[in-house]
Amino acid sequence: MSKPQEKPFGPLQGLRVVEMGQLLAGPFVGTRCADFGAEVVKVEAPGTGDPIRNWGRLQHEGKTLWWPIMARNKKSVSINLRDGDGQALARQLIAEADVLIENFKPGTLEKWGMSPAELHALNPGLVIVRVSGFGQTGPYASRPGFASVGEAMSGLRYINGYPDMPPPRFGISLGDTLTALFAFEGMMMALYHRDRNGGRGQVVDAAITESCFAMLESTVTEYSKAGEVRQPSGTGIAKIAPSNIYPAKDGTYVVIAANIDAMFRRLTQAMDRPELADDPRFVTHIARGDHAELLDTIVAEWSSSLDMETLTARLEEFGVVYGPINSIAEVVKDPHFRERGMVRDYQDPDFGTITIPGVFPVLSETPGDVVWLGPQDVGAHNAEIYGRMGLTEAEMGDLRQRGVI
């Protein structure tokens, strides 16, 4: 089993976080904390643990390849939260924490005697991060919610895909990740406020629907003042040109984003078609948007005459914004991702040499790190954490025998 590195690192060293929840959105908040040096104690059900331990079809020697992404840098304790003694043990653990992260269905903590009011009476400085599908209040609060539903109901899914086709989902659980990032942001703001204003904690209420809704840019104001309902626009954005994917001669695709005037002029020079920059149909941002289909055709005819290497070299030479559409195979080989540590090879006793995503953003003085890939055993840190809380070996043995831990 991987062992945590005890040497402190990162800007959050000294921060104590209790993570209660499972799968993606809530645990990813904990991962962000752990990546930057917080001590994150993950509470799992005895025996079974977080279902993410067994998710995914692809495994390495019986170990899921999801787990090291969600569990890295964390410690695991086991608690049966449906048991009264387990709830008491959880409250004791939370009493010494700075942050509690949970993504249960709203009302679950309250049912277990761990409402925000009860927890703040126990630990006034506690920041409680609550992640759910629809938030802790409102008509839909009691509904269970997943990323796919939040993406759909927020309006985000509606504008994805192609006109006159059913809107597809994203190839990842985008809503979960977005919500975790907003929740982490809220947590940091709450901690800042606590430490600047008398030490009082508060609740961070992060909903998947609202996190997806927050990404909709100008669609709300466009609808409010112009009655415009933005529609899916395929590989580009309506009335923005040229900003699309364009084919290379070898069948690959590159994104070219040259929709501002100066950038478009540079693109026309790269194409050896400088006259296009002064063509009335393309001379302004609005004109190019009005003739986007024609302009995309012209750019695609040029791009498809060159192989990807020649095409990207030409765009690079003239300072045009571009990027090839990479599969993960190309990303992990890309020297830029490698040099910045966003893709790194890690030696682990359970997985051997494994390529993992790095930690971002990059901090100059207190960078985050990946020091281990998480505990393979549920409750691997029971002795350490519960011993620190004052429980004896005999007491832990009794709790284990009764299925509490």
Buried (B, 14 or more C-beta within 10 A) or exposed (E): EBEBEEEEBBBBEEBBBBBBBBBBBBBBBBBBBBBBBBBBBBBBBBEEBBEBBBBEEEEEEEBBBBBBBBBBBBBBBBBBBEBEBBBEBBBBBBEBBBBBBBBBBBEBBBEBEBBBEBBBEEBEBBBBBBBBBBBBEEEBBEEEBBBBBBBBBBBBBBBBBEEEEEBEBBEEBBBBBBBBBBBBBBBBEBBEBBEEEEEEBBBBBBBBBBBBBEBBEEBEEBBEEEEEEBEBBBEBBBEBBBBBBBBBEEEBBBBBBBBEBEBBBBBBBBBEBEEBBEBEEBBEBEBBBBBBEEBBEBBBEBBBEBBBEEBBEBBEEBEBBBEBEEEEEEBBEBEEBBEEBBBBEBEBEBBEEBEBBBBEEEEEEEBBBBBBBBBBEBBBBBEEBBEEEEBEEEEBEBBBEEEBB
